[in-house]
């Protein structure tokens, strides 16, 4: 009787160790998955930052082309002979094809682009720790982790409740 009881305890102990090993493997797998997700998020942030940087450079180039075109149009309207002497190589280009002016107000587009916040390269390299220089996403996450309600976070960031919910959802 006592031997059967000891055998039963031994079997229970082996089963217990088996389940502990299974749980340890699951936790380890989950930790690896979490590290992989963080690495992917960092790569996505870098890719988006690089894309925005390229987009900004392309927009600046477009603005300079539009400004040059406006200057040429003004010069041509006031004195066509002066333009012929100023840019003889452009004269042949304008005869071969004509470029229509953009249908949107150029000044408004340039003004809105210039007033947009600039992309800092330091944000792409390493996150800033100063609270005044943190982006809205980081501030929202920190305030949420501190237990602040979504309404208060939205109010302090000057954003909508749904936008803050999305920021928190896609950590």
GUZA-449875 format. One record per residue: residue number from 1; residue in one letter; x, y, z of N, C-alpha, C in turn. Coordinates in nm, 3 decimals, padded with zeros to 5 digits. Example, Ala and Ser with C-alpha at 12.3 -4.5 7.8 and 13.67 -1.06 7.14 Angstrom:
GUZA-449875
> nr/rest/n_X/n_Y/n_Z/ca_X/ca_Y/ca_Z/c_X/c_Y/c_Z
> 1/A/01.319/-00.569/00.780/01.230/-00.450/00.780/01.320/-00.330/00.780
> 2/S/01.285/-00.225/00.708/01.367/-00.106/00.714/01.290/00.003/00.787
//
This chain:
GUZA-449875
> nr/rest/n_X/n_Y/n_Z/ca_X/ca_Y/ca_Z/c_X/c_Y/c_Z
> 1/X/00.081/-00.119/00.000/00.000/00.000/00.000/00.087/00.127/00.000
> 2/X/00.184/00.123/00.087/00.273/00.238/00.096/00.356/00.251/-00.032
> 3/X/00.392/00.143/-00.093/00.470/00.145/-00.217/00.386/00.201/-00.331
> 4/X/00.260/00.167/-00.337/00.171/00.218/-00.442/00.153/00.369/-00.425
> 5/X/00.142/00.413/-00.299/00.126/00.555/-00.271/00.252/00.632/-00.316
> 6/X/00.371/00.577/-00.286/00.496/00.641/-00.328/00.508/00.644/-00.481
> 7/X/00.467/00.536/-00.545/00.469/00.532/-00.692/00.373/00.637/-00.750
> 8/X/00.255/00.650/-00.689/00.159/00.751/-00.733/00.217/00.892/-00.717
> 9/X/00.283/00.921/-00.606/00.346/01.052/-00.584/00.458/01.077/-00.685
> 10/X/00.534/00.974/-00.714/00.642/00.988/-00.811/00.587/01.022/-00.949
> 11/X/00.480/00.953/-00.989/00.418/00.979/-01.120/00.364/01.122/-01.123
> 12/X/00.298/01.166/-01.014/00.248/01.303/-01.008/00.362/01.405/-01.018
> 13/X/00.473/01.375/-00.956/00.588/01.466/-00.962/00.644/01.474/-01.104
> 14/X/00.653/01.362/-01.173/00.701/01.361/-01.311/00.606/01.439/-01.400
> 15/X/00.476/01.421/-01.384/00.377/01.493/-01.463/00.387/01.643/-01.433
> 16/X/00.407/01.678/-01.306/00.422/01.819/-01.268/00.544/01.882/-01.334
> 17/X/00.656/01.813/-01.335/00.776/01.864/-01.403/00.753/01.878/-01.553
> 18/X/00.681/01.782/-01.610/00.650/01.789/-01.753/00.570/01.916/-01.785
> 19/X/00.466/01.943/-01.705/00.385/02.063/-01.729/00.465/02.191/-01.703
> 20/X/00.553/02.191/-01.605/00.638/02.308/-01.582/00.730/02.333/-01.701
> 21/X/00.784/02.226/-01.758/00.871/02.241/-01.876/00.791/02.296/-01.994
> 22/X/00.668/02.245/-02.012/00.583/02.297/-02.120/00.553/02.446/-02.100
> 23/X/00.521/02.486/-01.978/00.492/02.626/-01.950/00.616/02.713/-01.972
> 24/X/00.731/02.664/-01.932/00.855/02.739/-01.953/00.881/02.761/-02.102
> 25/X/00.857/02.657/-02.183/00.878/02.670/-02.327/00.779/02.770/-02.386
> 26/X/00.655/02.769/-02.340/00.555/02.865/-02.391/00.595/03.008/-02.356
> 27/X/00.639/03.031/-02.233/00.680/03.166/-02.190/00.802/03.210/-02.269
> 28/X/00.896/03.119/-02.289/01.016/03.151/-02.367/00.979/03.187/-02.511
> 29/X/00.890/03.111/-02.568/00.845/03.138/-02.705/00.775/03.273/-02.713
> 30/X/00.693/03.304/-02.614/00.623/03.433/-02.611/00.723/03.549/-02.598
> 31/X/00.824/03.533/-02.514/00.926/03.638/-02.499/01.003/03.660/-02.629
> 32/X/01.035/03.554/-02.698/01.104/03.567/-02.827/01.015/03.637/-02.929
> 33/X/00.888/03.603/-02.928/00.793/03.668/-03.019/00.782/03.817/-02.989
> 34/X/00.781/03.851/-02.860/00.772/03.992/-02.821/00.896/04.069/-02.865
> 35/X/01.014/04.010/-02.850/01.138/04.075/-02.895/01.137/04.094/-03.047
> 36/X/01.087/03.994/-03.118/01.079/04.003/-03.264/00.984/04.114/-03.305
> 37/X/00.870/04.126/-03.237/00.774/04.232/-03.266/00.836/04.370/-03.242
> 38/X/00.909/04.387/-03.133/00.974/04.514/-03.104/01.077/04.548/-03.211
> 39/X/01.152/04.449/-03.256/01.250/04.472/-03.362/01.182/04.512/-03.492
> 40/X/01.070/04.444/-03.524/00.995/04.479/-03.645/00.937/04.620/-03.637
> 41/X/00.889/04.659/-03.519/00.836/04.794/-03.502/00.946/04.898/-03.520
> 42/X/01.064/04.870/-03.466/01.176/04.963/-03.482/01.215/04.975/-03.629
> 43/X/01.216/04.863/-03.701/01.247/04.866/-03.844/01.140/04.942/-03.922
> 44/X/01.013/04.924/-03.885/00.906/04.997/-03.952/00.917/05.147/-03.925
> 45/X/00.949/05.184/-03.801/00.968/05.326/-03.769/01.082/05.385/-03.851
> 46/X/01.191/05.311/-03.864/01.305/05.359/-03.945/01.266/05.372/-04.092
> 47/X/01.192/05.274/-04.142/01.151/05.278/-04.283/01.057/05.396/-04.308
> 48/X/00.963/05.417/-04.218/00.870/05.530/-04.234/00.945/05.661/-04.224
> 49/X/01.039/05.670/-04.131/01.120/05.792/-04.119/01.199/05.820/-04.245
> 50/X/01.259/05.716/-04.301/01.335/05.734/-04.426/01.241/05.775/-04.540
> 51/X/01.123/05.714/-04.546/01.027/05.748/-04.649/00.984/05.894/-04.636
> 52/X/00.955/05.938/-04.514/00.915/06.077/-04.493/01.028/06.174/-04.529
> 53/X/01.149/06.135/-04.498/01.264/06.219/-04.533/01.277/06.232/-04.684
> 54/X/01.263/06.121/-04.756/01.269/06.125/-04.902/01.154/06.207/-04.960
> 55/X/01.037/06.190/-04.901/00.920/06.265/-04.946/00.940/06.415/-04.925
> 56/X/01.000/06.452/-04.813/01.025/06.593/-04.786/01.125/06.649/-04.888
> 57/X/01.230/06.575/-04.916/01.329/06.621/-05.016/01.264/06.635/-05.153
> 58/X/01.179/06.541/-05.190/01.111/06.547/-05.319/01.016/06.667/-05.324
> 59/X/00.947/06.694/-05.214/00.858/06.811/-05.209/00.937/06.941/-05.220
> 60/X/01.051/06.948/-05.154/01.134/07.068/-05.162/01.183/07.088/-05.306
> 61/X/01.219/06.981/-05.371/01.262/06.989/-05.510/01.147/07.036/-05.599
> 62/X/01.028/06.985/-05.575/00.910/07.026/-05.651/00.880/07.174/-05.629
> 63/X/00.891/07.218/-05.506/00.866/07.360/-05.476/00.966/07.448/-05.548
> 64/X/01.093/07.408/-05.549/01.194/07.489/-05.619/01.166/07.492/-05.770
> 65/X/01.122/07.381/-05.827/01.090/07.378/-05.971/00.971/07.470/-05.999
> 66/X/00.870/07.465/-05.913/00.752/07.550/-05.932/00.791/07.697/-05.921
> 67/X/00.875/07.730/-05.824/00.919/07.869/-05.809/00.997/07.916/-05.931
> 68/X/01.086/07.831/-05.983/01.162/07.867/-06.104/01.068/07.888/-06.222
> 69/X/00.968/07.801/-06.232/00.873/07.811/-06.341/00.792/07.941/-06.331
> 70/X/00.752/07.977/-06.209/00.680/08.102/-06.190/00.766/08.222/-06.226
> 71/X/00.894/08.217/-06.187/00.985/08.327/-06.221/01.001/08.338/-06.373
> 72/X/01.015/08.225/-06.439/01.028/08.225/-06.586/00.901/08.279/-06.652
> 73/X/00.784/08.240/-06.599/00.658/08.290/-06.655/00.646/08.441/-06.637
> 74/X/00.684/08.490/-06.520/00.679/08.634/-06.495/00.777/08.708/-06.587
> 75/X/00.896/08.652/-06.602/00.997/08.714/-06.688/00.949/08.713/-06.833
> 76/X/00.886/08.606/-06.875/00.838/08.596/-07.011/00.723/08.694/-07.037
> 77/X/00.637/08.712/-06.940/00.525/08.805/-06.955/00.574/08.948/-06.968
> 78/X/00.676/08.983/-06.892/00.724/09.122/-06.892/00.814/09.153/-07.011
> 79/X/00.903/09.064/-07.044/00.990/09.089/-07.160/01.036/08.956/-07.220
> 80/X/00.976/08.912/-07.327/01.015/08.787/-07.391/01.159/08.789/-07.444
> 81/X/01.209/08.906/-07.486/01.346/08.912/-07.537/01.447/08.888/-07.426
> 82/X/01.421/08.941/-07.308/01.513/08.923/-07.196/01.522/08.775/-07.159
> 83/X/01.414/08.706/-07.167/01.418/08.563/-07.135/01.498/08.487/-07.240
> 84/X/01.486/08.526/-07.365/01.561/08.459/-07.471/01.710/08.469/-07.446
> 85/X/01.756/08.585/-07.398/01.899/08.603/-07.373/01.940/08.541/-07.240
> 86/X/01.848/08.535/-07.144/01.882/08.481/-07.012/01.893/08.329/-07.014
> 87/X/01.804/08.263/-07.085/01.804/08.117/-07.087/01.784/08.064/-07.228
> 88/X/01.889/08.065/-07.312/01.872/08.018/-07.449/01.843/07.869/-07.459
> 89/X/01.896/07.787/-07.364/01.871/07.644/-07.373/01.729/07.608/-07.334
> 90/X/01.663/07.687/-07.250/01.526/07.660/-07.210/01.428/07.694/-07.323
> 91/X/01.470/07.784/-07.413/01.383/07.825/-07.522/01.351/07.707/-07.612
> 92/X/01.453/07.625/-07.641/01.428/07.509/-07.728/01.339/07.407/-07.658
> 93/X/01.352/07.396/-07.525/01.269/07.301/-07.452/01.123/07.342/-07.455
> 94/X/01.095/07.471/-07.442/00.957/07.515/-07.437/00.887/07.501/-07.572
> 95/X/00.963/07.498/-07.680/00.901/07.479/-07.810/00.860/07.334/-07.832
> 96/X/00.935/07.240/-07.772/00.906/07.100/-07.797/00.789/07.048/-07.714
> 97/X/00.768/07.104/-07.595/00.655/07.061/-07.515/00.608/07.177/-07.428
> 98/X/00.484/07.172/-07.391/00.431/07.278/-07.305/00.387/07.217/-07.174
> 99/X/00.415/07.289/-07.068/00.378/07.242/-06.935/00.267/07.332/-06.884
> 100/X/00.157/07.271/-06.845/00.045/07.348/-06.793/00.073/07.382/-06.647
> 101/X/00.032/07.498/-06.605/00.049/07.531/-06.463/-00.039/07.441/-06.377
> 102/X/00.002/07.416/-06.253/-00.076/07.327/-06.168/-00.215/07.385/-06.142
> 103/X/-00.311/07.297/-06.122/-00.449/07.341/-06.103/-00.477/07.379/-05.958
> 104/X/-00.387/07.350/-05.867/-00.408/07.385/-05.727/-00.331/07.513/-05.695
> 105/X/-00.370/07.585/-05.592/-00.299/07.707/-05.557/-00.160/07.676/-05.501
> 106/X/-00.060/07.714/-05.574/00.078/07.682/-05.540/00.119/07.748/-05.409
> 107/X/00.083/07.872/-05.393/00.123/07.946/-05.271/00.065/07.879/-05.147
> 108/X/-00.059/07.832/-05.155/-00.121/07.767/-05.039/-00.051/07.635/-05.009
> 109/X/-00.016/07.560/-05.112/00.053/07.433/-05.092/00.190/07.456/-05.031
> 110/X/00.262/07.557/-05.081/00.395/07.585/-05.026/00.385/07.632/-04.882
> 111/X/00.286/07.714/-04.852/00.269/07.765/-04.716/00.239/07.651/-04.619
> 112/X/00.149/07.560/-04.658/00.115/07.449/-04.569/00.234/07.354/-04.553
> 113/X/00.312/07.337/-04.657/00.428/07.249/-04.647/00.534/07.310/-04.556
> 114/X/00.556/07.442/-04.569/00.658/07.507/-04.489/00.619/07.518/-04.342
> 115/X/00.490/07.522/-04.313/00.447/07.530/-04.173/00.439/07.393/-04.107
> 116/X/00.448/07.287/-04.184/00.444/07.151/-04.127/00.569/07.128/-04.044
> 117/X/00.557/07.051/-03.935/00.676/07.027/-03.851/00.780/06.948/-03.928
> 118/X/00.906/06.985/-03.908/01.016/06.919/-03.977/01.046/06.785/-03.913
> 119/X/01.090/06.690/-03.993/01.129/06.558/-03.945/01.270/06.565/-03.892
> 120/X/01.287/06.530/-03.766/01.419/06.535/-03.706/01.487/06.400/-03.726
> 121/X/01.610/06.402/-03.772/01.682/06.277/-03.791/01.715/06.214/-03.657
> 122/X/01.728/06.295/-03.552/01.757/06.239/-03.420/01.643/06.151/-03.372
> 123/X/01.519/06.179/-03.415/01.407/06.094/-03.376/01.419/05.956/-03.439
> 124/X/01.480/05.949/-03.556/01.490/05.819/-03.623/01.603/05.737/-03.563
> 125/X/01.706/05.799/-03.508/01.821/05.726/-03.459/01.798/05.672/-03.319
> 126/X/01.761/05.763/-03.225/01.736/05.718/-03.090/01.624/05.800/-03.029
> 127/X/01.542/05.737/-02.947/01.432/05.810/-02.888/01.481/05.913/-02.787
> 128/X/01.410/06.024/-02.776/01.449/06.131/-02.686/01.386/06.105/-02.549
> 129/X/01.452/06.147/-02.445/01.401/06.122/-02.311/01.339/06.245/-02.250
> 130/X/01.363/06.362/-02.304/01.306/06.484/-02.252/01.157/06.486/-02.283
> 131/X/01.073/06.508/-02.181/00.928/06.500/-02.199/00.876/06.606/-02.296
> 132/X/00.940/06.721/-02.304/00.891/06.825/-02.394/00.921/06.794/-02.540
> 133/X/01.015/06.706/-02.567/01.053/06.675/-02.704/00.999/06.540/-02.751
> 134/X/00.921/06.470/-02.669/00.867/06.340/-02.708/00.753/06.357/-02.807
> 135/X/00.738/06.258/-02.894/00.628/06.265/-02.988/00.498/06.226/-02.919
> 136/X/00.387/06.252/-02.986/00.255/06.230/-02.928/00.232/06.084/-02.893
> 137/X/00.282/05.995/-02.976/00.262/05.852/-02.954/00.326/05.809/-02.823
> 138/X/00.452/05.850/-02.800/00.523/05.813/-02.680/00.457/05.875/-02.557
> 139/X/00.416/06.001/-02.569/00.348/06.066/-02.456/00.218/05.996/-02.423
> 140/X/00.142/05.959/-02.526/00.015/05.890/-02.503/00.037/05.756/-02.434
> 141/X/00.138/05.683/-02.478/00.167/05.552/-02.417/00.208/05.570/-02.272
> 142/X/00.294/05.668/-02.246/00.340/05.690/-02.109/00.224/05.733/-02.018
> 143/X/00.140/05.823/-02.067/00.027/05.866/-01.985/-00.071/05.751/-01.961
> 144/X/-00.090/05.666/-02.063/-00.180/05.551/-02.047/-00.121/05.453/-01.946
> 145/X/00.011/05.431/-01.951/00.076/05.343/-01.855/00.069/05.399/-01.713
> 146/X/00.063/05.532/-01.703/00.049/05.596/-01.571/-00.093/05.591/-01.519
> 147/X/-00.186/05.539/-01.600/-00.323/05.522/-01.556/-00.417/05.635/-01.592
> 148/X/-00.375/05.723/-01.681/-00.460/05.835/-01.722/-00.569/05.783/-01.815
> 149/X/-00.691/05.837/-01.804/-00.799/05.795/-01.896/-00.776/05.852/-02.037
> 150/X/-00.833/05.787/-02.135/-00.813/05.824/-02.275/-00.862/05.966/-02.302
> 151/X/-00.970/06.005/-02.238/-01.022/06.141/-02.258/-00.920/06.246/-02.216
> 152/X/-00.856/06.224/-02.101/-00.757/06.320/-02.052/-00.635/06.323/-02.143
> 153/X/-00.591/06.205/-02.191/-00.477/06.199/-02.283/-00.509/06.276/-02.410
> 154/X/-00.630/06.256/-02.464/-00.671/06.326/-02.586/-00.673/06.476/-02.565
> 155/X/-00.722/06.518/-02.450/-00.730/06.660/-02.420/-00.591/06.722/-02.408
> 156/X/-00.500/06.656/-02.340/-00.365/06.709/-02.320/-00.284/06.711/-02.449
> 157/X/-00.309/06.615/-02.538/-00.234/06.610/-02.665/-00.302/06.692/-02.773
> 158/X/-00.426/06.735/-02.750/-00.498/06.810/-02.851/-00.541/06.723/-02.968
> 159/X/-00.574/06.599/-02.939/-00.615/06.504/-03.042/-00.752/06.449/-03.007
> 160/X/-00.811/06.380/-03.102/-00.940/06.318/-03.079/-00.926/06.189/-02.999
> 161/X/-01.035/06.150/-02.934/-01.035/06.029/-02.852/-01.004/05.906/-02.937
> 162/X/-01.062/05.898/-03.056/-01.039/05.783/-03.145/-00.893/05.776/-03.189
> 163/X/-00.834/05.893/-03.217/-00.694/05.895/-03.259/-00.603/05.844/-03.147
> 164/X/-00.632/05.884/-03.023/-00.552/05.836/-02.909/-00.572/05.687/-02.891
> 165/X/-00.694/05.639/-02.908/-00.720/05.495/-02.897/-00.639/05.418/-03.001
> 166/X/-00.631/05.471/-03.123/-00.551/05.405/-03.228/-00.404/05.408/-03.194
> 167/X/-00.354/05.521/-03.142/-00.214/05.528/-03.101/-00.181/05.421/-02.997
> 168/X/-00.271/05.404/-02.903/-00.248/05.305/-02.797/-00.266/05.163/-02.848
> 169/X/-00.356/05.146/-02.943/-00.382/05.012/-02.995/-00.263/04.960/-03.076
> 170/X/-00.197/05.049/-03.154/-00.085/05.007/-03.236/00.047/05.046/-03.171
> 171/X/00.069/05.000/-03.052/00.191/05.031/-02.978/00.310/04.987/-03.055
//
